[in-house]
Every structure is written in structure tokens, then in C-alpha cells.
Amino acid sequence: MVPLFKNARIGVVAPSGVVDPEKLAKGMDRLKAMGWTVDADDSVLAAQGYLAGGEDARKSSLIRMAGTRPGLLVAARGGYGAMRLLPALSADELLSLPLFMGFSDATALLVRLVGLGGRALHGPTVQSLSMACPETLDALEGLLRGGDRPNPLGDSWNTLVDGEGAGVLSGGNLATLAHLCGTPYQPDFSGCVLALEDLNEAPYRIDRALTQMRLAGVFSGVAGVMVGECLHCGAAEVLDGVFREIFTPLGIPVVKGGRFGHGTTNLPMVFGERVALSTESGFRYA
């Protein structure tokens, strides 16, 4: 990954939901405070119902901002809408984009890029940067300046299923991934280590999403699972049981405690790079 250096330019796009102008401005100010020039596409505050404009407008915004050759593209926010862009964006168009960062709804674009052999950053949106903790901000700045990749698991984790494995890092928001099942864009996670997170989903809904993915064959060949923050998703012990029941038959390592998701701590991860996951030694980029 080519690092961004001081005064490199960051482009902001809105592939998903309607953007809050105050949170957008605060998040952009935080990026500027790190030393980068930050430009938002002219249509980033557009609205069509709950979307930041129609499909054609949101695709045009993405392509237009990419054409200005920023070092990094960052999604303004999540919400919903990114998966509606998938039929409109060819493989060549996606792979020609600058490095793209987002999470939550942007998962649809992240896993598509990884599936095409590209790389992407699972990390804060501009709006979420307005609320991010200092650790997240420091980790992002360090990563983009070419420093060490942050360890999203750290030195402490809880083991749900023992084991070790290695593969390409991918995954993202569980609900978004489940909704891709049965579409032409259903991800192939064979040989991948998955990072999974979610927000406001009761344990039975987490179970339903995981079961849908299992029945669709999405977990075939998965090398390991790292569970991040499942914010407002019910009792931890119930969720632990759900993940154990789904993944124990696969014989792969499953750990929880990843410091990524919808909370104030959302450490950036490089999707598309090879990693190792072990319930004994934790997570590392291979």
C-alpha cells in the first residue's frame, strides 16, 4: 500500500445514506488536522429520500472524485445504498479507484474490491471520525503515513473456538454481508479470515444472518473469524453461543474482542492482505 504523506489529498464521497453536514465538517476537520488536504465532491450533501442521491448520481460522484486522483477515497457515512451501486460499477471501474476506506454499509464495496483481487481499508467514515477516540485517530494517521498496521485484536481476546488459520482479510458488517447472499455479488470467502461486526441486531437476528450465510455456502473454506464490536446486540454470553454454534463444526479459530465496529474505537484494517489468526497468539499481518 502506497502511504499518504503530509499534504496528500483525500477525497470524500457519499455512496450510501444522506450525510449530516455538521458531522461531515467535523470529520473533515480531523483529517485536515493530521496534515492532509481534504476535498468533498460537490454532490456529497445531495439527498434522494434516505439515499445521498440516485444510483447514477452516486456513481458519477465516485468516478468524478476518483478522476481527480486523490491518494485516498473515504466514504462520508454508512447507512444504506452502497450495494445498489454494485451493478453500475464494472470491475475495471472499481479496480481503477484510489484506495477506498469505509465500513458498515460500505462493506458491499469493500468485499467486492477484495473479491476482484484489490485492497481496501475497513476503517472510519468521515462522519464517524467526528466521534472517534484518540486511539482510532492515531492508528489511522500512522497507517496512512506508512507506519505499522494497527493490530485490531491487540494483546487480549476471548476464544470462542480454538484453532489457527491464515488467509486474506475480508468481511465487515454482518447484516450487509448476509443481504448480499443470493445476489451475483455474494462474496466468495474461501481462503479468507473474516472480520465481522454489527449494530442494533438482537442475537436471533445475528443467528439468522450467520445461518443464511452458512446455508448459502459463504463460509465454505473460511480460515478464521475475528469478531469485533457488536454494539447494542444483546447479552454477550448469548452472542458467544451463537458464534460457537455456527462455527465450531468448521474447525476454524474464532475469537472476539476485535477493536473495530460502530463504537468510538474503530481501528483500520487492510482488507485484501494476508493475515494469520490464532487463538494462542492472536492476529498478525502475514
N, C-alpha and C positions, 0 to 999 in steps of 0.2 A: 504494500500500500504506500503510495507516494504521500509523505507527510505534508501538512499545510504549515507554512511558516508565517511569522508575523506579517500582517498586512495582506495576506492572501484573501481572496474574496469568497464569501459564502452566499449562495443563492437560496432564497426561501420560496417554496411553492406550496400550494394547497390542494392536494389530490383527494381530500376526504371531506370532512364536515366544515360548516360555517365557522369562520375564525373570529375570535374575540380580539378587537383591536387593541385593548389595553394590555392583555396578556401577551399579544404578539409584540408590541412595542417593548415591553419589559424583557421578554426573552431575547429579542434582537439586541437590546442594550447590553445584556450579559455577554453575548457573543462579541460585541464590539469592545467591551471592556477587556476581553482577552487579547485584543490587538488586531482583530480581523475586520475588514470591510464587509458589511452585510447589506445585501440588496434583496428586497422582496419584489416579486413580479407584480405588475400593475393590477392584476386581477385577483390578488391574494385575498382581498376582502369581499369578493363577489359572493352572492348568495342566490341559490335557487332552491327554495324550501329548506331542507336540512343539509343540502349539499353546497359546497363552495363553487357553484356554477354547474352547468350541464356537462356531460361527458366530453363533448367537443372542446368546450372552453377550458376544462381542467387539463385535458391532454395538451392542448395548444400552449397553455401556460407552462407545463412541464418541459415541452420541447423548446419553447421560446427561451426559457431561462437557461436550459442546458446549452443552447446555442451561444450564450454569452460567455461560455467556458469558465464557470466558477470552479474552484477547487473542490467544493462540496455542495451538494443539494440537501436541504433539510426540509422535512415536512413541517408545515406550520402547526398542525394539530392532527389528532386522530378523529374519532367519531365514526363515520361510515362513508364509504364511497369509493375507496381505492380498488376494490375488487371489480367494480363496474368499469374501470379503465382497462382491465386486462385484455378484453377482446380488441380494444382500439390500439393497443401498443404492440407492435411487432417485436420479435426477438431482437432484430437489429437495432430498433429504436431504443429498447431497454438497455441493451449492452453498450450503446453509444453514450448513455448518460454519464455524467460525472459520478463520483462516489455519492451514494444516496443514503441518508440517515432518517430513521423514524422508528416507531414502534406502534403497538396497538393495531389500529386499522391498517396502518402501512405494512403490516405483516404480509398482506396479499402481494405487495410489490417486492418485499424482501425475499420471500421464498421463491418467487418467480425468477428473480435475478440469480439466486443461488442455483436453482434448477437448470438455468441456462449456462451455468459454469462461471458466473460472475461473483463478485463480492459486494457486500453492503454492510452498513453499520446498523445494528439494533441498538438504538440509543434515544435520548430525549428528543421530543419535538420542540419547536421554538416555544410554543405555549407552555409546555411542561418545564422548560428551562426557567420560566418565571418563578417556579416554586421549588426548583431543585436544591438539594442540600449542597454544602461546600464540597463534600467528598465527590459527588457526581460531577460538579463543575471542574474540580481539579483533575479528575480522571479523564474527562473529555478533553480538556486542554492538553494534558500530557499525551494522550493518544494521538491527537491531531498534529501535535508537534513532532511526532515520530518517536516518542518515548515508549516505554514498556506498555504492552497491552494490559489493561486492568484485569485482575482476576475476579470474575463475578461471583465466585464461590468463597474466596478468601480462605482463612485458616480454620473455619468452623462450619460444620454442616451436619445434617441429620441423615442417616442412612435409612432408606425405605426398602431397598432391595440390594443385597450385596453383589459385587462384581466389579469388573473393569472393562473398558472398551475404548475405541478410538474411531474417529470419523470426522466428517465435515460438519462444522457447526451450523445449525439452522433452527427453524422453529418460530417462536414468537407467541402471539396471542392465541390462546386455545380456541376461543369461540370463532375467531376468524378462520383458523385452520380447519375447524370442523365444517364451516359453511362452504369451504372450497371442495369438500368431498362430493363426488358425483359430477363435478364440472370438468371441462377439458383442462383446467388448471389445478386439479388435485395434485398436491405435491408428491414426489417420489422421495421418500426419506431413507431409502436403503443406503446403508453405509454412513448414516448421519448420527451425530449426537444432538439431541433436541433440547433446546431451552424453552420452557413453557411458563406462561404467566396468564393471569386473568383478573377480572374486576367485576364485582357485584353479581357473581354467579353462585347460587346455592350449591351445596355438594351434589345434589341429584342432577343438577344441570352440568356440573363438571363431569360427573359419571356419564351422562348422556353424550356429551361431546367426545369424550375419550372412547366410549363404546362405539359411537358412529365411526370414528377414525379406525378403530381396530377392525370393525366389520368390513370397512372399505379397503382393508389391506394396507393402510397408510403406515402402520408400524412394522411391516414386514422388512426385516433387515436392519432395523434401527439398532445402533450400537450402544446407546445410553440415553438417559434422560436427566436433566437438571431442572428442578422446579424452582422458579423464582417466587416473587410475591404474588399471592392470590388474595388480593385486597377485598375485604368485605365478602368473603366467600364461605363463611360459616366456620364451624369449630375445626381447629387444626387436626385433632385426632380423627375426625370423620373424613376429612380430606386425605389424610395419610392412608387411611384404609382403602379409599377409592383408588389411589395411585398404586398401592400394593396389589390390589386385586387385579387391576388391568395389566400391570407389567411383570409381576412375578412369573407367570408362565413363559415369558420371553427370555428369562435368564440373563437380563442385562442390568447394569448398575443404574440405580435410581436414587438420587439424592435430592434433598430440599435444603433451602437456605440461600439460594441464589439472590444476589442483591440487584435485582432488576425487576421492572414492572411499573405499576401505576402509582407507587408511593413516591416520596420525595427522593429516595435513593434509587437511581436507575443507571447503573454502571454500563457504559457502552461495550458492546461485543462485536467482533469482526465475524459476521456470517460469511461462510464460503471458505474459511480457513480450517485446516485440520487441527483437531484438538484431541486430548485424551481425558477420560473421566474415570476415576477410581474411587470406590467407597473407602479405600485405605489412604490414598494420597491426595485425593481431591481433583481439581481441574487444572489443566495447563494447555497452552498452545503447543502443538507438537513441532 
